[in-house]
Amino acid sequence: MSFKQADRMVNVPMSKTRIIFGKCADLTAQGVDITALTLGEPDFDTPRYIKDACKDALDKGLTKYADNIGIVPLREAIRDKLRRENGLDYSLSEISVTTGVAQGMFAALVAFLNPGDEVLVPDPVYLTYSAIPEIAQAKVKKYRLLEENDFQIDIDELKSLITDKTKMMVIVSPSNPTGGVLSRENLEAVARVAIENDLLVLTDEIYERLTYDENYPHISIASLPGMKERTILLNGLSKSMAMTGWRVGYIAAPEELIEPMNRLCFYMTAGATSFVQYAAAEAIAREDGSVEKMRREFRKRRDYLVAEVNKMKNFSCAVPKGAFYVFMNISRTGMTSDEFCDYALDKCRLALIPGDAFGDCGKGFVRMSYATSMENLEKAVACLRELDEEFSK
């Protein structure tokens, strides 16, 4: 007996990052010591006060179904955070809690894209933003984020991609995988394009707390004039609060946009875990300085890795202004991104993510996460030096 997958799944690829993780897991199981700069999650533990809040919720028996849109205390904390930190004013009915940003991505793209609609997506970008529109049978049109343009959006190129079928645009700032942060001027130009062409904008701001350059602070495009009513804002606690495994995030958008997304989310998970939501409310409402401590440590690691890479002859990188990734240019080696990653893993047990896992504009690059210990970064740099010397012969 043979059952075929649905036609809409044919062009949905398996993530290359998962393939790399599988290779690393196999080697580790064989007793091989791998230096991995692959994971997109903080290496810090979840702050104690958040874990205590979760335990308290469990002890109080707060383990029943929660309202699908999210518990009131968490939505209140999110509302206050958006007002305080982003200059955005949302009502509770304009905020929906999700099981991480990934669910928010799926809900936004599937709830609003019809077959044949066009969505503008950055290249390179986290693979999900290209895969989900395929599931919705929409058409992805990619705009390039180039190293020579400091990974800013080329407005002329963006305009050239828009047709009467273009319905939505995705922006991700700070960026996975480049670490780029869109400037205020760039965001204002993007906003003008969105308003002039009546586009819905989906903005992923999961790395907003992890920025390192005073000249490039995080700015939510929803806070710009005329944008709140056409913007779906995604955020969460995974990256800033070291809560990747807790699976809690949120969507903020006008109520007429929230309603269909919340309805769709009901048929996926029927709500985020109740006691996790109480912990998340405490995480947002009562920060204890952990975020700033992590941010300072990430910046120290970034500065070390960037400085060491740019001393080498065959590798180089731009200075990432946010997130916790270095997007290293390996084009001088003459290898493809896949070939280089395979060679680094075989030669010196260094695990990296090929840049083209994030799109064609990632060709000739590899992504390195500095969400790991300084000891691991020093081992990685030693491996890169060895490879650099070999390519220089």
N, C-alpha and C positions, 0 to 999 in steps of 0.2 A: 504494500500500500504506500502511495506517495502523495504527499500534500505539498502544494506549492505556496510559497509566501505570497502575500498580496503584491500586486504590481507596484504600489507606492513604496514598497520596501526595497525594490531592486537597486535603486541608486543611493541607498542609505548605507554608507561604509562603516566598518568597524574602525574606531579611533586608533591611529598609530600609537598614541600614548599608551593605550591598553596593551598593544602588542609588545612594546618595549617593557612595560611592567611585567608581562608574562615571561619574557626572556630573562629578566633580572631575577624573578622568583625561581625559575628553573635552575639558574646558576647558583643562587643562594642555597637552594635545597641540596645542591651537590657539594656544598661546603666552600664555594668560591666567595671571596671577599669582594663585594662590589661597592664602588664609590658612586653613589647615585645622586645626580642633580636633576631629578625628574619630577619629584612630587610638587604639586601645586597646593600645598597646605602648610601652614605654620608648623615648625617643629617644637613649639612651646605647648605646654599643657594648658587646658582651659583654666582660667583664673579660679582660685578657691571659692570666692564669694558666689560665683555662678553655680558651681557644683553644690555648695551648701544650700542655695535657693532651690535647686532641683530636689535635693534630699528632703528639704522642708515640705515641698509640695507633695512628695511621695508620702511622707509621714502624716500629712493632713488628709490623705486619701483623694488628692486631686488627680485621679486617674481615669475619669470617665470621658466619654465623648465630649469634645469641645465644639462650639459653633464652627461651622465650616469656614467662616470668614476670619476666625481667630478670636481669642479671648479678649475681653475689653481691656484688662490691665496692660496687655502687650500692645494692643493698638493705640492705647493712650500714650504709652512710652514712645512708640514709633512716631506718633503725631507730634509729641513734644520735641523729639530729636530732630525731626525734619524742620520744624519751626526754628529751633535754636541753632542748628548747625548749617542748614541749607537755605534758610529764608523762605521756606515753603509752608503754606497754610492748607492743610488737608483736614477734612472732617473724618470721624471714625468710619463713616460709610464709604470713604474713599481709600481705605487701607484694607488689604486682604493679606492674611498670613499664609505662607506657603511652606512646603517641605524643602526649603533651600531655593536659591535663585534658579536652579535648573527647572523646577516645576513652573516658576514664573515665566521663564523663557517659553516653555511649551505652551502654557496657557495663552500668552500674548500672541504668539505666532499662529497657533491653530485657531484661536477664537476670532481672529480678524483677517486672515488670509484665505481667499477663495482660490480654487483652481484657476490658474492663468494670471492671477495677480502677481505683480513684481515687487520684490523687497530688496532694498539696497543694503548690502552687508560688507563690512570692512574685510580686507585681505592684507595681511594675515589676521586671523581671529580664531577663537576657540571653536572647534569643529561643529559644535551643536547648532550654531547659528546658521550654518549652511545645510545641516541635515534635517532640521525640523521643518523648514519650508518645503523640502522634498516630500515629507510625509503629508503635508497639507496640499501637495500638488501645485504649489506656487513656484514662481521662477526667481531664482537668486541672481542678482546682478551685483558684481563686486566692484567696490571702489578701492583703490590702492593706498596703502599706508607705507611709504617708502622711507628707507633710512636716510637718504639724502635730503628728504623734506622733514626730517626730525619726527617722522611718523605722524605728521599732521594731515588733515584731510585736504586734498586738492579740490577746491570749490569748483573750478572750471570743469574738471573731470566729473565731479558729482553731478553737475547740471547736465552734462552731456549724456548721462545714463538714464535720465528721467524721461518717461513716456506717459501717455494717457493711461497706461496700465499700472503705473507705479503707485503703490498704496502706502508703503511703510519704509522707514529707514531705521537701521540699527546702528547705535554708537556704543562703544565700550571704552570708558576712560576712568581710571588708568587701565591700560591694555594688557591682556594676556594674549599674545606672548611677548610683545615688544617692550613693555614697561613704559610706553609712551603715555603722556598726559596731554589732552587737548587744551590749547590755550584759550583764554577768554575770547580773543579776536577770532580764532577759528570757530569756536562754538557759536559766536554771534553771527558769523557768516553762514554757518549751517542752519541756524534758526531762521534766517531770512529765506533761505532756499526752501525750508520746510513750510513756512507760512505762504510763500508765493505759489507753491505747488500743492498746497493742501495735503501735506503728508502727515501720517501718524509716525511718531518717533518713539522707538523703544530704546531706553538708555539703561545700560548695565553698569551699576556703580558699586559693585561688590568690593573693589579695592580702594574706595574713596579715602579711607583713613590712612592708607599707606602711600603717602607722597613725601618727597624729600627735597624739593626745590622751591624756595619761597616765591620764585617768579612763575611757578606753575602750580598754584594751589588747585585743589579739586573744586570745580564749579559744576553744579547740576544744570544741565540745559533746561530743565523744567523751571528753573528760577528766572530765566530770561523772559523779557516781555513777549506776551502772546504765545508762550510755549506750554504753560501748565495744562491748558485745555486740550492739547494734542499730544501729550507725552505720557507714556507708561514707564514708570520708574521702578527698576528692580534693585533690591539690595538685600543684605542679610548680615549674619554675624560670623560666618565661617572663617573669613580671612582675618578680620580685625580682632576678633575675640577668641581665635583659635578654637572654633566650634564646628569644624568640618563634619564630624560624625554625628552631631546633634540634629542636623537637617532642619534648619529653621531659617526662613527668609521672609520677604514681604514684597508686595506690589503696592505702589501708590499711584492713583490715577483718578480722573473724574468718575463720578458714580456710574455714568452710563457706559464707561469702559470697564470699570471694575465688575459690574454685574455679570456679563457673559463670561469673563475669566473665572470668577468665583464659581459660577455654575459648572464650568468645565472642570475645575479643580475637584469639585465634589465627586465627579465620576472617575477621578484618578486615585485619590487617597482619602477622601472624606475628612480632611483636616489634619493639621500637624499634631504631633503627640502632645497631649494636654500638659503633662508636668514639665516637658521641655519648654512649652510656651511660658509658663510661670518663671522658669529660670531665665529665659530670654528677656522677659520684662524687667527682671532685676538687673540683668547684664547691661541693658540700655539705660535704665533709670539711675543706676548707682555705680558708675565706673570708679575703679580704684587705682587708676594710673597704669594698669597693665598694658593698655593699648599703646600708650606713649613709650613705655619701656621696650615693647616689641619693635615699635617703629624705629627707635634709636639703634637697636641692635641690627635690624635689617639694613639700615643705612650704613652702619659700619661694615657689614659684610659686603654690601653693594660696592662701596668705595674700594675695598680690598680687591674684589674680583675684577672690577673694571680696570683698575690700575695695572693689575698683573696681566690681564689679557692684552691690553694696549701696549705692553712692552714687547710683545712677541711679533715676529716677522710675518707670520702667515695667518694670524687671527687678529680681529679688531672688533670693537663694539661701540655703539653710541652709549651715552650715559643714560640709563633708564631713570625716569623722573617719578615713577610710581610702581606699585605692585611689588613682586619680589623675583623678577626674572631679568636675566641678561640675554639679549638676542645677539649671539656672536656670529659675525660674518666669517665664513670659512671658504669663501669663493676662491681665494688664492691657492688653495690646496689642489684645485682641479677636480675634487670629488663632489659628488652629489651629497645632499644632506643625509640621505639614507646610508650611503656608502661610508661617510665619515663617522656616523653614529655606530655602525656595525664595526668599523675598524677600531674606534676608540674602546668599544666594549671588549673586543677580542684581544687587542694589543695591551691595554693597561687597565682593563676592568672598570672603565669609566662609562657610566650610563647617562646619556643625554637624549633630548627629544629632537628629532629632525624638524627643521623649520617648516618644511612643506606639509607637515601634519596639520598646519594651520592655514594652508592655501598656497597658491602658486607664488605669491610674493614672499613666501618664506623659503623659497629655493635658494641654496647657498648660505643658509643660516642654520644654527642650532639653538634651541632654547635651553638655558641653564637656570635652574632654580637656586637661589641663595637662601631659601627657607630650610637651611640645614646648618650644622655646627661649623664653626671656624675650622675645626680639625678636618672635617670633610672637605671644606673649601680649599684648605692648604694641600690636601692629598690630590684634589682635582687639578689644582694649578700645577703641581709637580707632574701630573700626567700630561697636561697640555704642553708644558715646557718640553717634555720628552717627544711628544708628537711634533711640536714646532721645529725642534732640532732635526728630526727625521725628514720633514718636508723641505727643510732648508739645504739638505745635502745635494 
